């Protein structure tokens, strides 16, 4: 019988394979609990997951982002999942972990919006230590699944916090999947390594 954690392990192998030892992504210790629950018995309605390194080089002073996440809307409408992203800006650390509270997907565009609540803020950048960056505050991001093979490129954003565009994760998940400013290609960055999957 296959190990239920194998999809997550595969994502981690892909993420680490493209890194040198000195810039290998830090994976949350509880990543074993970040496995998808995709089976017909539970009636999964939507799922998005991924892990790897985001290329933030287009942003002045930004280092690459190391991330992992999984988010699932189950048949009863409940949402489960966890996420983490760690990056540097001007030599200072930006590092957030959290739990997923909402997920919306666009099956034709292979895009997903994920919102949640901060459970850990290990940032050293004082810009990310303000009142809207604390444990219990809302946080959100979006991803795009570019497909598999043929030069396909997956993409992600950095994390957003109130009052950027909206004030809550629920409001963020309800935004449209096209058009400015709701889906701005200029703030969605390609992966250097890893994989993102979005499934309706």
N, C-alpha and C positions, 0 to 999 in steps of 0.2 A: 504494500500500500504506500502511495506517495506521501511524503511529508507535507502537511498542510502549509508549512512555512516556506516551501520551495520557491513560490513566486517572489516573495520578499528577498530570499537569499539570492536569487538570480539577479534582482535589481541591484543588490548591494555589490555583487561580483562585477556587474557591468560598470557601476560607479567607480569602484576601486581600481578596476583594470586600466582605466584611462588616466590614473594619477600616479605621480611619483610618491615615494614614501613621505616626503616632506610636506606634500599638500593633500594627502589622502583625506577624504571627508570623514568627519566624526559622525558616527551613527548613534542615534539614541540607544541607551542601554535596554530600553523596553521594546526594541524593534521586533522582537519575537511576538509581541502582542499586536503588531500592526499587520497581521495577515488578513487578506480579504475573506469575506464570507460569501463567496459566489457559489450558491447551489440552489437548485430549483425548490428544495424543501423549505428554504427560508424566503423564497420569492423576492430576490434582490431586484430592486427597481433601477438602481444606477450605482456605478462604481467608478472611482478614479484612484490611481495610485502611481507612485513613481519614486525615483531616487537617482541621485547623480550630482552633477556640477553645472550650474548655470553661468553663462558667460556675461558678466556685468561690466566688461571692459569699456562699453560705450558710455558708462556713467563715470564722470570725473571723480577720481579718488577711490573708486569702488574695487574691491577684490572679488574674485569669483565666489559664487554662493554654493555651499554644500547643503543638500536637502534630502529629505525623505518624507513621504506622506502616504496615507491611505484614507479613503473616505467612502462610505457605503450608505446608501439609502435602502433600508430593509423593507420587506413587504408590508409591514405594519406602519410604515411611514417614519419609523425612528431612524436616526442618523448616528453612525459610529465611525470612529477613526481618530488618528493622531497625526501630528506633523512636527517637523523641525526644520529650521533653516539657520545656517551659520555663515556669516560673511564678514569681511573687514571693510572699513571705510576710513581712509587716511590713517591707517595703522591701528585703528580702534575696532574692537569686536562688537558685532551685532549678532545676537544669538537668542532665538526664541523657540520655545516648544509649546504645544498646546493640544487641546482636544477639539475634534470637529463637531460643530453643531448644525451645519447646513451644507448641502451639496446640490447644485443644479448642473445639468449637462445639456449640451446641444449635440444630438447624435449626428446630424449631417455635417456639422463643422468640426466635430471631435474636440469640443472645448468644454471646460468645466470651471465653475466658480466654487471655491471652498471657503467657508467661514468657520470661525471657532472662537475659543476662549484661551487666553494665555495661561499656561500652568507654570512656566519657568521663563524668567528673563535673566540671562547671564551676560548681558551686554555691558561693555565698558565705555561705549560711546554715550556721553551725557545727553545727546539729542534723543536717545532711545531709553531714557530713564525718567521721562516726564509722567504727568498724571495719566495720560492715555496709553501708557506702555506697561502698566503694572499687571501682576497676576490677577486674573478675574476680568480684565478688559478684553474687548472684542478685537479680533485680528482677522485678516482675510488675504487671499491671493487667488490668482487664476492660472490655468495651465492649458496647453494645446498639444494634442496628440497628432504628430505629423505622419503617423503610419509607420510601417516597417519596411526597411530596405529602400533601394533606389534613391539614395541620398536624402531620405526623409529626415526632417529635423523637428524634434519636440521643443517646446518652449515653456517658460514660466515667468512669473513676475517676482519682485521682492514683496515683502509683506506690507499691507496697508493698515492704517489705524485711523480712528476718528480724529478730525473731521474731514479726512480725505475722501471726497466723492459722496460718502454716506457716513452715518454715525453708528450703525450696528452691522453685525455679520448677516443677520436676516435681510436687511435692506440691500446689502451687497449681493447676496445670492439671488435676489429678485431682479437685478439689473439685466438689461438685454445683452445678447452675445455679439452684437454688431453695432457699428456706429460710434462716433466720438461723443462724449468722453468715456462712455461706458466700456468700450473695448478698444483701447488705444494700442495699435501695433508698436508704437515707439517705446512703450513701457513693458513689452513682452519680449523676453530675451531668450536666445537659443541655448540649448544644452551643449556643453563641451563633451560630456560623456553621460551615460545613463539612459534612462528610458521613462516615458510617461505613457500610461494607458488610460483612455476614457471609454467607458462602456455604458450604453444606455440601459 
